C-alpha cells in the first residue's frame, strides 16, 4: 500500500510538534528535508514488505521525534527550568497560533497574522510620526500637538516629521536588520515609541475630552441668558430700594454690580469700589460669613445702583405708566429665608397705576 | 548496558564510515549500519545524524531520480568529511584501547 501525501504531511507535522521546544533554526533544519526522506524510506520499507502505514513502518511520530532529538545531542531535551520554560513558550506559541487562526476569519482573513502583516507599513509611518513628535517634545517640553513643532516652528517640525517618517519606512522596508545589536536597538526604540504613543494618546484623549467647554447658554433653563435684573415700576422707572428674592428667600443677585460687591475683602471688590464697603453681598456668603449672618449683609444691596449709587438710565422702557401685560395681582413671593425681609419685593409686577408707590 | 547509549557518541563516526567506500541514500545507510551489526539503530537517528553532518559541511548531497517511488537523496563524503572520519577514527581507537585496558581482567 502506498503512502498518501496527506499521511506523510500529518506524520511530519506530528514530529514537528513534538520538537516544538527546539530552537527554531535547529528544528527547521531537521524538518526541512524530512518529508522527502520519509517518502523515500516509506517506499523502501514498502518494497521490503513493511507495515501498512507510516506509524507501522517508522514507529509513532513522538518516538521518531525522540530519536531525532537524541541524534542531535539534545538528549532528553533541556532539563529542569529550561524544559519548563520551553514548554511554556511552546504552549504559548500553540495558543497564539490557535488565536491567530480563530481571529483571522473575524476580519475575513485566514489568519490574523496575514492582516497584521498588511498593517506593517502603517506602523512604519506611525512610528516615524511618533519619533518626530517625541523629538519635538524633547525640545519644547510638554506642549501637546498633533503636528510636531520645533521651537514653535511648524515648518521645521514638518521637515522633521517627513525625515522621521521616511527613515522609519526605509528601516522597515529594508527587512530584518542583519546585525544582532542593531536589531535589538531598533526593537527597543520601536517598543519605546509604541509606549510613548500610548501615553501620548492618553494625554490627547484627556486634553480633548477633559477640556471644559462652558456652554454659552443653558437651553434647558429659560433664565440662563439673564445677566441683570432691574425692578421697574408701572411708569417704567427703576424702583430704588426694591429687593428681589428667590424661592428660598435668598436675594437674587444678578449683574456686574452685585458680583463686584460680592466680597468686601476681595481684591477685585476693593479695586472696583475704591474701598467703599457700604454694600456687601456675596455669591457664596457662607464662604466668608456665618451662614446665619449673611442675610444681614445681603439685604444691604442698593440694587441696581452701581459704584456711586446712581440709578442707571433705562431708556428702552415705555415711559407711560401702564400695567405690564402679564402682570396679575398675585401674592408676593413668600419669603422663607431665615431672615425674611420685612418689605417684600412686590413692586416689579404689581399693577399699581401710581408711579413708584412702593418706594 | 544499552548499546543505544554508546551509539550516541559514535553514530557520526559510524555514518561517516559507511560512506567511505560508496555514496548512499538514507535508507541504504541505515541498512548498511544494521548489516554491520548496529541492529538497534533507527531511521530517525540516521536521518538526524545525516542532517547534522551535512550542516557541519562533511557531506555533499545529490538527488537521483528513481523509476518507481520517490527520488533518492544520496550522501557523499567530501574532503572535510574524510578528514573528520580520519580524526574521529583515531580518537575512537585510542578511546577503545583505553577502555579495553580498563576492562581487561587481571591475568
Contacts between the chains, C-beta under 8 A, distances in Angstrom:
chain1	res1	chain2	res2	distance
A	29	B	51	6.1
A	29	B	55	5.9
A	30	B	48	6.6
A	30	B	51	5.9
A	33	B	47	8.0
A	33	B	51	6.5
A	33	B	73	7.3
A	34	B	47	7.2
A	36	B	70	6.8
A	36	B	71	7.2
A	36	B	73	6.4
A	37	B	26	5.4
A	37	B	47	5.4
A	37	B	73	7.0
A	39	B	69	7.9
A	39	B	70	4.2
A	40	B	25	6.5
A	40	B	26	6.0
A	40	B	27	6.2
A	40	B	69	7.5
A	40	B	70	5.2
A	40	B	71	7.3
A	40	B	72	5.7
A	40	B	73	6.8
A	41	B	26	6.3
A	41	B	27	4.9
A	41	B	30	7.9
A	41	B	43	5.6
A	43	B	66	7.8
A	43	B	68	7.8
A	43	B	69	3.5
A	43	B	70	5.7
A	44	B	27	4.1
A	44	B	69	7.9
A	45	B	27	7.7
A	46	B	69	7.9
A	47	B	69	7.6
A	58	B	43	6.0
A	58	B	44	7.6
A	59	B	42	7.3
A	63	B	44	8.0
A	64	B	42	7.7
A	64	B	43	7.6
A	64	B	44	4.6
A	65	B	44	7.4
A	66	B	44	7.9
A	67	B	42	4.9
A	67	B	43	8.0
A	67	B	44	3.5
A	67	B	45	5.2
A	67	B	48	7.3
A	68	B	44	4.4
A	68	B	45	7.6
A	68	B	47	6.8
A	68	B	48	4.4
A	69	B	48	7.8
A	70	B	4	7.8
A	70	B	8	6.3
A	70	B	45	6.7
A	70	B	48	7.7
A	71	B	8	7.7
A	71	B	11	6.5
A	71	B	44	6.7
A	71	B	45	4.5
A	71	B	46	7.8
A	71	B	47	7.6
A	71	B	48	3.1
A	71	B	49	5.0
A	71	B	52	7.1
A	72	B	48	5.5
A	72	B	52	6.3
A	73	B	8	7.8
A	75	B	8	6.9
